[in-house]
Structures are given as structure tokens and as C-alpha cells.
């Protein structure tokens, strides 16, 4: 999550059950966030242990739970062009995470001349494949359309996003004053209903039935969740000296402030030398939390709702930025990212910046999708063997230490496969002159998998030949309530 955090300290393996505050002590964001993370982890772990990997509540005791649930029920719809799906409303649990496909009840406007609300809101009905709220699928984009060849499997993907007041202005508290200071963010559960496409690596079972398809899907999901990229971090080691008692200045973190570095995969793929297809990464010294809400985009000029609150949080010429909105983030979860753009000119009076090229016309033009610029801090590399800068992001170079800045270095393990959005967090501290990173007994940095993004998957339906008299084969599961009627 791209929040302005000092660090994220929750580690399930430590076995902590609570964070306990003590009198007269400093309060830290990391402690409060760790308590929230512990509680969420325990609740979801309990739910997954009781429910299983994925299922929805039947709403009836075990003896009466025979009617199929409506939550995420899938119906193939060929009456629209291109073809789509109907997604049933209700709650479904994936790895213990509650996911709701229920549309909010719209409120009726107050009739003219009335002093009160009619209050008769009506249920908006089910979502469809094309209108589902978190996917932002484009009917004109061939890559978003359902497969033309039957059969294919429909699944549910669930993950979490960090939401700021830029993306949800209701978070702001107007009682704090006209400047509307930023406060806390929110973690939001995001879901997308998608098809498994050719090339996604799914192998259907020989005998097609619901249990076999569920088992094959779970194997496929486990493969997608298995870490395929590993990174280590350190501060630059001492350089050779004539006197072994002298420690080189480069042996420590040299930054003027404590930072939370974020190393994030930008372009998915594998490491290589192909500047159009090989994997790339970007980094931020502030966990990617420096963002600027966008008012309008005209060509390469972007008008911002506000500039940074100080020089550290502002935009400058040569900074690299990513043009982001809700739809772009939904596409990034499916593995695609646009090139980063560089700030070419800053018009402070007009709150405008000119970028090195016009942003993607599909991103940042719709206010309802909460557009903004996210600043990244990598610059053109120097020195022999340094990674190349491709479309604003750095080439992933494996098996060697790569300098970020101020003595911070990262190492990508050879043979990795990188997903767009995967990230690692590296706290750097001025007091120790070092980064906080796991080490072995010899103080050698250890390789770690990405800290996120964690995706969760559940099978929903097997879509068969539409005109052969077959409907979708339901792959969902359900569980009954524990309550039973009193005799």
C-alpha cells in the first residue's frame, strides 16, 4: 500500500496477538497499524479455517441449506454485444476475506416542494461483467472481451488497495479547517470477475465436473501466488582501504532523513536486455505516497488541484511521474502498466506541469475515476554496469547490487518472474546509518519475496457451449449458518 508510513511491522510469524500501549511513551503509526493488521489477520485466518478457501453463506441451517446461493452466481449473457455475464449479488468469502457484490441502494431525490425525503430507495440489482465496479473493462478493447471459444472458466480475484482522500474525498474532515489536512487512509477490498484466457497456464481436468475443476483451479491459483521474485537490500559495503580500521563513508545510509523506500515492479516479465519487453522497476523514498490530484489534462499539460505542501513533497523538472486513476489501477492488477513520463516544465502560478509526452488518452480524463500523478524518485543511472532507464523505469538487473541512492542497494535474485505492482519495503534510518532488512547470523542480507500485492482467487463458473443446451457449471461453494431453531 502506497501510504505515508514510517514502516510496516506486522509479521505473522512472530505470533503477536495484540499491541499494548504504555503510559508516557511515544505513539507511532507503525504500532497502530500493526494492531489493525493483527486483528485483520486473526479474523481472516479464523474465517478461512472455518469456511475453507472460498464459499458463501447460505443463510439457512445445515438441514435447510439446499437452495443455491445468489452471491457471485454467474449467468452467460449473449444478448449484449460483446457478450457478457450477470453477477449475482451477495457476500462471498475468499481466503477469509469478505467480498460483497451487492449494489448500494440508491436514494431517491427529495420531490420538489417537499421538506422531507421520500426514503423509498430501490435495490439496483445485479452487476454485469461490463459494469462491475472495480474492473473498468472496455467493450472496445479486444483483450477485455470474454473468450470467443467455449469452454472457459470464470473466476473471482480479490485484493486490497490503499485509498486516500484524493480517491475518496469523504475521508476529509472539514471541521479541521479550510486547508483540509490529510489524515488517515483506508484499506479497501477490491474484486474483479474475470475469465481464464489462453496462455494463463490453466490446465482443465480430463474429466470435467465441479470437484475436478475446483481442484485444478486451486492448483492454478497456488501457482500464481507462489513467490517468483526475490530481493535483498543493504547499505553499500566499505570500499577497500589501506587501513582496515577506517570505515569508508559509503558503508552507511547517507540520507538526511529517515525514509521508507519502496521498490516496485513496473513492467511485468523477466529480466533481460529487451527495452520493449524486459521487466523494469521503479522506486520511491516515500513509499510512493507523494501524489498530486489532477484537475484536467490537455495534451502534455496537466493541471493539478494542488501542488506539494513543501519542497520535499513537490514536483520538479526531471521528476518521473505515473498518471494514475481507478481504471489504470484495475488494469495494473491484471498485469499492464503505461510508460512513466518526465516533468519537463512546472508552472507554479497555474498549478500546471508539462510532461515529456501526452499521457494515455484512456487515463486521467474522467474526474469520477479520481486521477492523480504519482511521483517516483529514480533518475538516469550512472557508472558502468548500471541498469538502463526504459520508459522512465529501471531495467531489472539480476545477480548484482544495484544502487538506489545514499548508499541504499538492492539485489534481485536470478531467474525471477516479475508481476506489475509487486513491491518490497526498505526502511532506512539515520541513527544506525543502515536499512532494516532481515539478515542471517553473519549479517548477510537475506532474500525476501514481495511484500505484496497479495491476490486471492476463487472459481465461479465453467462456461460451456451456449447453444448446446448447457448453462454454466456452478463452481461456487456455500456454508450453512450455525444457528438451528429452538425445538
C-alpha positions in Angstrom: 0.0 0.0 0.0 1.3 3.4 -1.0 0.7 5.1 2.3 2.9 7.7 4.0 4.0 5.2 6.7 7.2 5.2 8.8 7.4 1.4 8.3 5.1 -1.7 8.3 6.0 -4.0 11.2 3.4 -6.8 11.2 4.9 -10.2 10.8 2.6 -13.2 11.2 5.5 -15.5 12.1 6.2 -13.5 15.3 2.9 -14.8 16.9 1.9 -11.4 18.4 -1.8 -11.3 19.4 -2.0 -7.6 20.3 -0.1 -4.3 20.5 -0.2 -2.9 24.1 0.4 0.8 24.6 2.4 2.0 27.6 1.9 5.2 29.6 4.2 8.1 28.8 5.5 6.6 25.5 5.7 8.0 22.0 2.8 6.8 19.8 3.9 5.6 16.4 1.8 5.0 13.2 3.6 1.6 12.9 2.2 0.4 16.3 -1.3 1.4 15.5 -1.2 -0.1 12.0 0.3 -3.3 13.4 -2.6 -3.7 15.8 -5.1 -3.3 12.9 -3.1 -5.8 10.9 -3.0 -8.3 13.7 -6.8 -8.1 14.1 -7.5 -8.4 10.4 -5.1 -11.4 10.1 -6.7 -13.2 13.0 -10.3 -12.6 11.8 -9.5 -13.7 8.3 -7.5 -16.7 9.4 -10.3 -17.9 11.6 -12.8 -17.3 8.8 -10.7 -19.3 6.3 -10.2 -22.1 8.8 -13.9 -22.5 9.4 -15.2 -21.7 5.9 -12.4 -23.1 3.7 -10.7 -21.4 0.7 -13.8 -19.9 -0.8 -17.6 -20.1 -0.1 -20.7 -18.0 0.5 -23.2 -18.1 3.3 -26.5 -19.9 2.6 -28.4 -18.0 5.2 -30.0 -21.3 6.4 -29.2 -24.0 8.9 -27.4 -27.1 7.5 -30.5 -29.1 7.3 -32.2 -26.5 5.1 -29.2 -25.1 3.1 -30.1 -26.7 -0.2 -31.0 -23.7 -2.4 -28.0 -22.3 -4.3 -26.8 -19.0 -3.0 -27.0 -15.9 -5.2 -23.7 -14.3 -4.3 -21.5 -14.2 -7.4 -23.8 -16.5 -9.3 -22.7 -16.4 -13.0 -25.1 -16.3 -16.0 -23.7 -16.0 -19.5 -25.3 -13.2 -21.4 -25.2 -13.3 -25.2 -28.0 -10.7 -25.6 -25.4 -7.9 -25.3 -22.6 -7.2 -27.8 -20.0 -8.1 -27.0 -21.2 -11.0 -24.8 -21.1 -10.5 -21.0 -22.1 -12.1 -17.7 -24.6 -11.4 -15.0 -23.0 -11.4 -11.5 -25.3 -12.3 -8.6 -25.5 -10.0 -5.6 -24.4 -11.2 -2.1 -21.4 -11.9 0.1 -18.6 -14.4 -0.7 -15.5 -15.3 1.3 -12.1 -15.8 -0.4 -9.3 -16.9 1.9 -11.4 -15.4 4.8 -11.8 -12.0 3.1 -15.5 -11.0 2.9 -16.3 -9.8 -0.6 -19.6 -8.2 -1.4 -21.2 -7.9 -4.9 -24.3 -6.2 -3.5 -25.0 -2.9 -5.2 -25.7 0.0 -2.8 -29.3 1.1 -2.5 -29.8 4.4 -4.4 -31.5 7.2 -2.6 -34.5 8.9 -4.2 -34.2 12.7 -4.6 -36.5 14.9 -2.5 -39.6 15.8 -4.5 -39.9 19.5 -5.5 -41.6 21.4 -2.8 -41.2 18.7 -0.2 -39.4 19.2 3.1 -38.6 15.5 3.7 -37.1 12.6 1.9 -39.2 10.0 0.1 -36.8 7.4 1.5 -38.1 4.7 -0.8 -34.8 3.6 -2.2 -34.8 0.6 -4.6 -32.4 -2.2 -5.0 -30.2 -1.6 -8.0 -29.9 -5.3 -9.0 -27.0 -7.4 -10.1 -23.7 -6.3 -11.6 -22.7 -7.4 -15.0 -19.3 -8.3 -16.4 -19.1 -4.9 -18.1 -20.5 -2.8 -15.2 -18.7 -4.5 -12.2 -17.3 -1.6 -10.1 -13.6 -2.4 -9.8 -12.7 -3.9 -13.2 -13.2 -0.9 -15.6 -13.5 -3.2 -18.6 -13.7 -1.6 -22.0 -16.0 -3.2 -24.6 -14.0 -1.8 -27.4 -10.8 -3.5 -26.1 -10.5 -7.0 -27.6 -8.3 -8.0 -24.6 -11.1 -7.3 -22.2 -13.8 -9.4 -24.0 -14.8 -12.8 -23.0 -13.1 -15.7 -24.9 -14.8 -16.5 -28.2 -14.1 -20.2 -27.8 -16.0 -22.3 -25.4 -15.5 -23.7 -22.7 -13.7 -21.3 -20.4 -13.6 -20.7 -16.6 -14.8 -17.6 -14.8 -13.1 -16.7 -11.5 -13.1 -14.1 -8.8 -9.9 -12.1 -8.0 -9.8 -10.3 -4.7 -7.1 -7.9 -3.3 -6.8 -4.7 -1.2 -5.9 -1.2 -2.2 -4.9 1.8 -0.1 -7.4 4.6 -0.5 -6.5 8.3 0.2 -8.7 11.4 0.4 -7.7 12.1 -3.2 -9.6 8.9 -4.2 -12.4 9.4 -1.6 -13.0 13.0 -0.5 -15.4 11.8 2.2 -12.3 10.8 4.2 -11.5 14.5 4.8 -12.8 16.2 8.0 -13.9 19.7 7.1 -14.0 20.6 10.8 -10.2 20.6 10.8 -10.1 23.9 8.8 -10.1 25.3 5.3 -6.8 23.7 4.4 -8.4 20.2 4.8 -5.3 18.5 6.2 -4.8 14.9 5.2 -5.3 12.3 8.0 -5.7 8.5 7.7 -6.2 6.4 4.6 -8.4 3.3 4.2 -7.8 -0.3 3.1 -10.4 -1.3 0.5 -11.3 -4.8 -0.7 -11.3 -4.8 -4.5 -12.8 -7.6 -6.6 -12.9 -8.4 -10.3 -14.7 -11.2 -12.1 -12.5 -12.4 -15.0 -12.1 -15.3 -17.4 -9.1 -17.5 -17.6 -7.6 -16.9 -21.0 -5.5 -19.0 -23.3 -1.9 -18.6 -22.1 -2.8 -18.1 -18.5 -1.5 -21.5 -17.7 -4.7 -23.2 -16.5 -5.0 -26.9 -17.4 -8.6 -28.3 -17.3 -9.0 -31.8 -15.8 -9.6 -34.7 -18.1 -13.0 -35.4 -16.6 -15.0 -32.2 -16.4 -17.0 -31.9 -13.2 -17.3 -29.4 -10.4 -14.9 -31.1 -7.9 -12.2 -31.7 -10.6 -12.5 -28.2 -11.9 -12.2 -26.7 -8.4 -9.1 -28.9 -7.7 -7.5 -27.8 -11.0 -8.3 -24.2 -10.3 -6.8 -24.3 -6.8 -3.6 -25.7 -8.3 -3.5 -22.9 -10.8 -4.2 -20.3 -8.0 -1.4 -21.7 -5.8 1.0 -21.4 -8.8 0.1 -17.7 -9.3 0.6 -17.0 -5.5 3.9 -18.8 -5.3 6.7 -16.2 -5.0 8.7 -16.0 -8.2 10.8 -12.9 -7.5 13.2 -12.3 -4.6 15.1 -9.2 -3.4 17.6 -8.3 -0.8 18.7 -4.9 0.4 21.7 -3.4 2.2 23.7 -0.3 2.6 26.8 -0.1 0.4 29.7 -2.2 1.9 33.0 -0.5 2.8 35.4 0.2 -0.1 38.9 -1.1 0.0 41.2 1.0 2.3 44.8 0.9 3.1 43.9 1.0 6.8 41.4 -1.8 7.6 40.3 0.2 10.7 38.9 3.0 8.7 35.3 2.5 7.6 34.5 4.1 4.3 31.8 6.8 4.3 29.9 4.8 1.7 29.4 2.0 4.2 26.3 3.5 5.7 23.0 5.1 4.7 23.8 8.7 3.9 20.4 10.2 3.5 19.5 13.3 5.6 16.1 11.8 6.8 14.5 8.5 7.8 12.8 7.0 4.7 10.7 4.1 3.7 12.0 3.1 0.3 9.6 1.2 -2.0 11.0 -0.9 -4.8 8.1 -1.8 -7.2 7.9 -3.8 -10.4 6.6 -1.6 -13.2 6.7 -3.7 -16.3 5.9 -7.4 -15.8 8.1 -10.1 -17.3 11.6 -11.4 -16.8 15.0 -9.7 -16.5 16.7 -9.1 -19.9 18.1 -6.6 -22.3 15.0 -6.0 -24.5 14.0 -2.4 -23.8 10.4 -3.1 -25.0 9.6 -6.3 -23.2 12.0 -7.0 -20.3 10.9 -6.3 -16.7 11.5 -3.0 -15.1 11.2 -1.4 -11.6 10.7 2.0 -10.1 11.5 3.2 -6.6 10.3 5.9 -4.2 11.9 7.1 -1.0 8.4 7.8 0.5 6.7 4.5 -0.3 5.2 6.0 -3.4 2.9 8.2 -1.3 3.6 11.5 -3.0 0.7 12.1 -5.2 -0.9 15.2 -6.9 -4.7 15.2 -7.7 -5.4 16.0 -11.4 -8.0 18.6 -12.5 -7.5 18.5 -16.2 -5.2 17.1 -18.9 -4.7 19.0 -22.2 -2.1 17.4 -24.4 1.1 17.2 -22.4 0.0 19.8 -19.8 -1.6 18.6 -16.6 -3.4 21.0 -14.3 -3.2 19.9 -10.7 -5.8 20.5 -7.9 -2.8 21.2 -5.5 0.9 21.2 -5.5 3.1 19.7 -2.8 3.0 21.2 0.7 6.8 21.7 0.8 9.9 21.3 -1.4 10.3 17.6 -0.3 6.7 16.8 -1.4 6.6 18.9 -4.6 7.2 18.2 -8.3 10.4 19.4 -10.0 11.7 19.3 -13.6 13.1 15.8 -14.4 10.9 14.0 -11.8 9.3 10.9 -13.1 5.6 10.5 -12.6 2.9 7.9 -13.3 -0.6 9.1 -14.4 -3.0 7.1 -12.3 -6.7 6.7 -11.9 -9.1 3.9 -10.7 -9.3 2.3 -14.1 -5.5 2.3 -14.6 -5.0 0.6 -11.2 -7.6 -2.1 -12.2 -5.6 -2.8 -15.4 -2.3 -2.8 -13.4 -3.8 -5.6 -11.2 -4.3 -7.6 -14.5 -0.6 -7.1 -15.4 -0.3 -4.0 -17.5 1.3 -0.6 -16.9 1.9 2.6 -19.0 5.3 4.2 -19.5 6.3 6.7 -16.9 6.5 10.4 -18.0 9.0 13.0 -17.0 8.2 16.5 -15.8 9.5 18.9 -18.4 8.2 22.2 -17.1 6.5 23.5 -13.9 4.1 26.4 -13.9 3.7 27.2 -10.2 1.2 30.0 -10.6 -1.1 28.0 -12.8 -0.6 24.8 -10.8 0.4 23.0 -14.0 3.2 20.7 -15.1 4.2 19.9 -18.7 5.1 16.2 -19.2 7.5 14.7 -21.7 4.6 13.3 -23.7 0.8 13.3 -23.7 -0.5 10.7 -21.2 -2.5 7.7 -22.4 -5.9 9.1 -23.5 -7.7 6.4 -21.6 -6.2 7.6 -18.2 -6.8 10.7 -16.1 -9.6 12.4 -18.1 -12.6 11.3 -16.0 -13.0 13.0 -12.7 -15.1 10.2 -11.2 -12.1 7.9 -11.6 -10.0 10.1 -9.2 -7.0 10.9 -11.4 -3.7 11.9 -9.9 0.1 11.9 -10.6 2.3 9.6 -8.5 5.9 10.7 -8.2 8.8 8.2 -8.4 12.3 9.1 -7.5 14.6 7.0 -9.8 16.9 9.0 -12.1 19.1 8.1 -15.0 21.8 5.7 -13.8 25.5 6.4 -13.8 28.5 4.2 -13.9 29.4 1.1 -15.8 27.0 -1.8 -15.4 24.2 0.4 -14.1 20.7 -0.7 -15.2 19.2 1.1 -18.2 16.3 3.6 -17.9 13.4 2.3 -20.1 10.3 4.4 -20.4 11.1 6.1 -17.1 11.6 2.8 -15.1 14.9 1.0 -14.4 15.9 -2.3 -16.1 15.8 -5.2 -13.6 19.4 -6.5 -13.4 19.7 -9.8 -11.5 22.6 -11.2 -9.5 24.3 -7.8 -8.8 23.9 -5.0 -6.3 22.1 -2.0 -7.8 22.5 1.4 -6.2 19.3 3.4 -5.5 20.7 6.5 -3.6 22.6 7.5 -0.5 24.2 4.1 -0.1 21.0 2.0 -0.4 21.4 -1.0 -2.6 19.1 -3.8 -3.8 19.8 -7.3 -5.3 17.4 -9.2 -7.5 17.8 -13.0 -7.4 18.5 -14.6 -10.8 15.7 -16.4 -12.6 12.8 -14.2 -11.3 9.4 -13.7 -12.9 8.0 -10.3 -12.1 4.4 -9.1 -11.7 3.4 -5.5 -12.2 2.8 -3.9 -8.8 4.8 -6.4 -6.7 6.8 -4.4 -4.2 9.4 -4.5 -1.4 9.7 -2.0 1.5 13.1 -0.9 2.9 13.1 1.3 6.0 16.3 3.4 6.1 17.4 5.0 9.4 19.8 7.9 10.0 20.5 6.8 13.6 22.0 3.5 12.6 23.1 4.6 9.1 21.6 1.4 7.9 18.5 -0.2 6.4 16.2 -2.5 8.3 16.4 -5.8 6.5 16.4 -9.5 7.6 19.9 -10.9 7.9 21.5 -14.2 8.9 23.9 -14.8 11.8 26.8 -13.4 9.7 24.8 -10.2 8.9 24.4 -11.2 5.3 21.2 -9.8 3.8 18.5 -12.5 3.2 16.4 -12.7 0.0 12.7 -11.9 0.6 9.6 -12.4 -1.6 7.5 -9.3 -2.4 5.6 -7.7 0.5 2.6 -7.5 -1.8 0.3 -7.2 -3.7 -1.4 -10.4 -2.5 -4.1 -11.7 -4.8 -6.8 -14.2 -3.7 -8.8 -16.4 -6.2 -12.0 -18.4 -6.2 -13.6 -20.3 -9.1 -17.1 -19.2 -10.0 -18.3 -21.0 -13.2 -17.4 -23.1 -16.1 -19.0 -21.6 -19.2 -19.9 -24.3 -21.7 -21.3 -24.3 -25.2 -24.1 -21.8 -25.1 -26.3 -23.3 -27.9 -25.9 -27.0 -26.9 -28.4 -26.7 -24.1 -25.8 -26.3 -21.3 -25.8 -23.5 -18.8 -22.8 -22.5 -16.7 -21.4 -25.2 -14.4 -21.5 -23.6 -10.9 -18.2 -23.9 -9.1 -19.0 -21.9 -6.0 -19.4 -23.5 -2.6 -21.6 -22.5 0.3 -21.8 -23.0 4.0 -24.8 -23.0 6.4 -25.4 -20.9 9.5 -24.6 -22.4 12.9 -27.9 -21.5 14.3 -30.7 -24.0 14.5 -34.4 -23.4 15.5 -35.2 -24.0 19.2 -37.4 -27.1 19.5 
